[in-house]
Amino acid sequence: MEDLWTEILPNDMLIRPRSSRIFYDGRFFSYPLKPVEALLKLGVFKSTLCILSWLKARLFQARSPRNFEEWVSNQFGNRLFNTFFKSYTEKVWGMSCREISADWAAQRIKGLSLGSAIKNALIPQRYNGDRSKVIKTLIHSFRYPRLGPGMMWEACTEKMTALGGKLEMGCRVTRCSYDKTSGSWTVEYKDRKGDLYSVEAEHVISSAPMRELVRGLSPAASEPTKRAAQSLRYRDFLTVMLILKDRQMFDDNWIYIHDPSV
């Protein structure tokens, strides 16, 4: 995917330094973890308990972790899980950590553990151009379009129309029908006026919510598939733009609010 954006915006993907912090217990902690800073801010007593909890987890691991809580506790210990993972994760996803699968946790936090975080703090990973070999959570820089993500969609539109494609705005897809005989799709949609149109295609890429997509498929999906799609839960995502006059006020790209009081 990154190669695609590089191809689309060859001169506009800037490398930006990553600055992330965790807000917990009224304090900011650098992320990735800086052991000395964490020790001072958590206090010797709490830090000692966290390390002992991690050692216990390494000695007595859940052999087949079933959920997010068990998987993270295996990697970080139960005390660190409750401090830096539980509250934030449940606020973001609106569900208990025991309801989130261990597979999802392994994918989201791939390769990261307390040991790897401490190792990275002492001996930072070097980025040699191959991002696949760097633990994503520990990456210290990222690429970002010069004028923001909108540049990507504008560039895609320009390239698509230059190749003869057509962009229909303000339309709502009502049905996606697949013909096994011809191996093609027919996509029906309505424009702003409510007029119905259709277009045929060999391939269809959908960004619609899974519940709505499954309901609009033809031939109809199986009943188990419909029930599974209908059971999916979604979270509202709000973006707040804050424009500051003072560019030097802070340099954070991300602040993770782990404090349960917020």
Stockholm file with secondary structure:
# STOCKHOLM 1.0

chainA/1-262         MEDLWTEILPNDMLIRPRSSRIFYDGRFFSYPLKPVEALLKLGVFKSTLCILSWLKARLFQARSPRNFEEWVSNQFGNRLFNTFFKSYTEKVWGMSCREISADWAAQRIKGLSLGSAIKNALIPQRYNGDRSKVIKTLIHSFRYPRLGPGMMWEACTEKMTALGGKLEMGCRVTRCSYDKTSGSWTVEYKDRKGDLYSVEAEHVISSAPMRELVRGLSPAASEPTKRAAQSLRYRDFLTVMLILKDRQMFDDNWIYIHDPSV
#=GR chainA/1-262 SS CHHHHHHHSTTTEEEEECCEEEEETTEEEEESCCHHHHHHHHCHHHHHHHHHHHHHHHHSCCSSCCBHHHHHHHHHCHHHHHHHTHHHHHHHHSSCGGGSBHHHHHHHTTTCCHHHHHHHHHSCCCCCSCGGGSCGGGCCEEEEETTCTHHHHHHHHHHHHHTTCCCCCSCEEEEEEEETTTTEEEEEEECTTCCEEEEEESCCCCCSCHHHHHHTEESCCCHHHHHHHHTCCCCCCCCCCCCCSCTTSCCCSEEEECCTTC
#=GC SS_cons         CHHHHHHHSTTTEEEEECCEEEEETTEEEEESCCHHHHHHHHCHHHHHHHHHHHHHHHHSCCSSCCBHHHHHHHHHCHHHHHHHTHHHHHHHHSSCGGGSBHHHHHHHTTTCCHHHHHHHHHSCCCCCSCGGGSCGGGCCEEEEETTCTHHHHHHHHHHHHHTTCCCCCSCEEEEEEEETTTTEEEEEEECTTCCEEEEEESCCCCCSCHHHHHHTEESCCCHHHHHHHHTCCCCCCCCCCCCCSCTTSCCCSEEEECCTTC
//
